Amino acid sequence: MIGIYLSGTGNTKHCVEKLVSLLDESSTCVPLEYPQIIHVIEKQDIIVLGYPTQFSNAPFMVRDFIKKNGSLWKGKKVFCVSTMGLFSGDGTGCTARILKKYGAEILGGLQIKMPDSVCDSKLLKKGLEENRQIVKNADKRMEEVAERIGWGDYPRDGLSFFAHLKGLLGQRLWFYRKTMGYTDKLKISDACIGCGLCSKECPMENIRMNDRRAVPGNRCTMCYRCISLCPQKAITLLGDRVTEQCRYEKYK
């Protein structure tokens, strides 16, 4: 077993690592941008795949990776995990349907609420103690899920036809343009001091340094990693000002 994840602010990383450790203490987890990721997946039969939900869809980086490496998934057993701030619909189903086209067996799906990770919008913002409780609830749920899986009973969050309709009609149709591909909407203000942290941490290598300034490209996967890490709060995506830098570590 191996855990694979795309994580911007640490939520998904935490969930995948915790669940995998509960299922098999000897198993490891690696980020999707890991240089040897294809070799790692080739050697495993069971994969826990995690990512944050974006407008009731999986991040384009995740869907793009699956499609570009279609032959990699034949015969693999995959358990999909999606984290969400409030609503997921069929967040797990979005990748499950693609994976099945390439011959993967979907073991199940888990959609789990974590603190909202959108740093440049006041929407869904909660206090520190409330977010800590959300993480505690998530941890408890993963412990319960791991016990169920131990009995061979995999949850199937987001995999039903009804969940598909909820995700499609609840958000995905209305925000289709935001999730149809990578975005070029990332903005970096004059507050940038050229520390290079965003360029180093971007999973898509979408930010380059030019004359001691960070310059965004057109392949942002909306993970919010750079925005949550920027020491100057100089980067925005959906909003115009960083209102809170959300990191999982704050809620431990």
NORGIKA-V524111 format. One record per residue. N is the residue number from 1. PSI is psi in degrees with one decimal (* if undefined). D_CENTER is the distance of its C-alpha to the mean C-alpha in Angstrom with 2 decimals. Layout:
<<N | PSI | D_CENTER> <N | PSI | D_CENTER>>
This chain:
<<1 | 143.5 | 19.10> <2 | 144.0 | 16.16> <3 | 128.2 | 12.59> <4 | 135.0 | 10.16> <5 | 152.3 | 6.60> <6 | 122.2 | 4.54> <7 | 126.8 | 4.70> <8 | -52.1 | 6.72> <9 | 9.5 | 8.92> <10 | -12.8 | 8.94> <11 | -54.5 | 7.89> <12 | -38.7 | 5.55> <13 | -48.1 | 8.11> <14 | -46.3 | 10.80> <15 | -45.5 | 10.19> <16 | -44.8 | 10.08> <17 | -41.0 | 12.93> <18 | -46.7 | 14.88> <19 | -45.0 | 14.84> <20 | -40.8 | 15.78> <21 | -33.6 | 18.42> <22 | -33.2 | 19.85> <23 | -36.5 | 20.18> <24 | 103.4 | 21.58> <25 | -23.9 | 22.41> <26 | -9.0 | 23.23> <27 | 157.3 | 19.86> <28 | 170.8 | 17.51> <29 | 143.0 | 13.84> <30 | 151.0 | 12.85> <31 | 157.0 | 10.10> <32 | -28.4 | 9.78> <33 | 3.2 | 12.12> <34 | 129.2 | 14.65> <35 | -33.5 | 17.98> <36 | 26.6 | 19.16> <37 | -41.1 | 16.10> <38 | -43.5 | 18.25> <39 | -38.7 | 21.07> <40 | -46.3 | 19.02> <41 | -39.2 | 17.82> <42 | -31.6 | 21.43> <43 | -2.1 | 22.82> <44 | 147.9 | 20.84> <45 | -34.2 | 21.61> <46 | 128.8 | 18.91> <47 | 129.9 | 15.19> <48 | 115.0 | 12.43> <49 | 119.1 | 9.29> <50 | 150.4 | 5.97> <51 | 159.6 | 2.43> <52 | 145.4 | 2.78> <53 | 135.1 | 6.21> <54 | 109.8 | 8.28> <55 | 47.2 | 11.96> <56 | 34.0 | 11.78> <57 | 163.0 | 10.18> <58 | 149.4 | 7.40> <59 | 143.7 | 6.78> <60 | -32.5 | 10.17> <61 | -39.8 | 9.52> <62 | -49.2 | 8.31> <63 | -38.4 | 11.28> <64 | -41.4 | 13.50> <65 | -43.7 | 13.15> <66 | -46.3 | 14.09> <67 | -40.0 | 16.97> <68 | -21.4 | 18.29> <69 | 46.2 | 18.57> <70 | -40.5 | 19.84> <71 | -15.0 | 22.55> <72 | -23.7 | 20.25> <73 | -9.8 | 19.19> <74 | 123.0 | 22.69> <75 | -5.2 | 23.59> <76 | 146.5 | 20.30> <77 | 119.1 | 19.35> <78 | 133.0 | 15.67> <79 | 120.1 | 14.12> <80 | 133.9 | 10.88> <81 | 122.9 | 8.71> <82 | 135.3 | 6.61> <83 | 151.9 | 6.60> <84 | 154.3 | 8.71> <85 | -38.7 | 11.32> <86 | -52.9 | 14.08> <87 | 133.7 | 13.95> <88 | -33.4 | 11.91> <89 | -105.5 | 14.90> <90 | 49.3 | 13.91> <91 | -38.7 | 10.10> <92 | -35.2 | 10.71> <93 | -27.9 | 13.85> <94 | -39.9 | 12.59> <95 | -32.3 | 11.68> <96 | -41.5 | 14.42> <97 | -38.0 | 17.01> <98 | -45.6 | 16.35> <99 | -40.4 | 16.40> <100 | -34.6 | 19.62> <101 | -28.1 | 21.22> <102 | 16.4 | 21.01> <103 | 9.8 | 22.57> <104 | 151.9 | 19.88> <105 | 123.0 | 20.70> <106 | 113.5 | 18.10> <107 | -33.4 | 18.85> <108 | -172.3 | 17.00> <109 | 145.6 | 13.97> <110 | 121.7 | 12.70> <111 | 119.5 | 11.22> <112 | 131.6 | 11.35> <113 | 131.7 | 12.08> <114 | 169.2 | 11.17> <115 | 140.9 | 12.67> <116 | 137.8 | 11.88> <117 | 2.4 | 10.19> <118 | 110.1 | 12.22> <119 | -20.2 | 14.92> <120 | 31.4 | 17.47> <121 | 142.2 | 18.21> <122 | -7.9 | 20.08> <123 | 133.3 | 18.59> <124 | 9.2 | 17.41> <125 | 139.2 | 18.43> <126 | 164.1 | 19.86> <127 | 167.1 | 22.07> <128 | -47.6 | 21.40> <129 | -36.9 | 23.04> <130 | -39.7 | 21.32> <131 | -36.4 | 17.87> <132 | -37.4 | 19.27> <133 | -36.5 | 20.41> <134 | -43.0 | 17.05> <135 | -41.3 | 15.75> <136 | -42.3 | 19.02> <137 | -39.4 | 18.67> <138 | -43.4 | 15.24> <139 | -42.5 | 16.90> <140 | -40.9 | 19.88> <141 | -40.8 | 18.12> <142 | -34.9 | 16.48> <143 | -40.9 | 20.00> <144 | -40.7 | 21.47> <145 | -42.3 | 19.11> <146 | -38.1 | 19.90> <147 | -42.5 | 23.54> <148 | -44.4 | 23.37> <149 | -34.8 | 21.87> <150 | -27.0 | 24.70> <151 | 0.2 | 27.06> <152 | 12.2 | 25.48> <153 | 95.5 | 24.10> <154 | 130.6 | 20.47> <155 | 156.2 | 18.87> <156 | 43.8 | 18.08> <157 | 131.8 | 15.90> <158 | 6.1 | 15.18> <159 | -7.5 | 17.27> <160 | 165.6 | 20.58> <161 | -37.7 | 22.34> <162 | -41.1 | 22.54> <163 | -37.2 | 18.78> <164 | -44.3 | 18.63> <165 | -40.4 | 21.23> <166 | -46.1 | 19.56> <167 | -41.3 | 16.36> <168 | -49.4 | 18.62> <169 | -25.9 | 21.23> <170 | -36.7 | 19.32> <171 | -44.4 | 17.08> <172 | -41.6 | 16.30> <173 | -38.8 | 19.95> <174 | -26.0 | 20.43> <175 | 27.1 | 17.50> <176 | -42.4 | 17.72> <177 | -24.3 | 18.57> <178 | -21.3 | 15.46> <179 | 4.2 | 13.23> <180 | -15.8 | 15.97> <181 | -169.0 | 15.25> <182 | 157.7 | 14.42> <183 | 152.4 | 15.95> <184 | 20.0 | 18.91> <185 | -0.2 | 18.84> <186 | 134.0 | 17.73> <187 | 135.2 | 20.81> <188 | 119.8 | 22.29> <189 | 177.5 | 25.43> <190 | -6.8 | 28.65> <191 | -13.4 | 27.49> <192 | 131.4 | 25.80> <193 | 4.5 | 27.82> <194 | 31.3 | 26.63> <195 | -24.2 | 25.18> <196 | 1.9 | 22.80> <197 | -43.1 | 19.88> <198 | -41.8 | 17.51> <199 | -39.2 | 18.85> <200 | -37.9 | 18.45> <201 | -14.9 | 14.84> <202 | 122.9 | 13.40> <203 | -18.3 | 11.42> <204 | 0.3 | 13.29> <205 | 43.3 | 16.58> <206 | -7.1 | 16.93> <207 | 125.7 | 19.01> <208 | 158.1 | 22.51> <209 | 129.7 | 25.27> <210 | 114.8 | 28.52> <211 | 46.5 | 31.56> <212 | 31.0 | 29.60> <213 | 144.0 | 27.28> <214 | 132.3 | 23.63> <215 | 120.3 | 23.46> <216 | 151.0 | 20.38> <217 | -155.8 | 20.26> <218 | 23.6 | 19.19> <219 | 44.8 | 16.02> <220 | 133.2 | 13.39> <221 | 10.3 | 9.89> <222 | 35.7 | 9.50> <223 | -17.9 | 6.91> <224 | 13.4 | 9.92> <225 | -48.1 | 10.51> <226 | -39.1 | 14.05> <227 | -41.4 | 14.90> <228 | -21.3 | 14.23> <229 | -22.2 | 16.16> <230 | 120.4 | 19.02> <231 | -19.0 | 22.21> <232 | 0.4 | 24.01> <233 | 43.1 | 21.48> <234 | -5.1 | 22.38> <235 | 135.0 | 19.20> <236 | 163.5 | 18.15> <237 | -68.1 | 16.35> <238 | -33.5 | 16.85> <239 | -171.7 | 19.62> <240 | -5.7 | 22.54> <241 | 137.0 | 22.39> <242 | 119.3 | 20.02> <243 | -23.6 | 20.83> <244 | 134.1 | 18.76> <245 | 102.9 | 16.71> <246 | 122.1 | 14.09> <247 | 140.5 | 13.33> <248 | -35.7 | 12.85> <249 | -25.8 | 16.17> <250 | -27.4 | 18.06> <251 | 4.7 | 17.78> <252 | * | 18.91>>
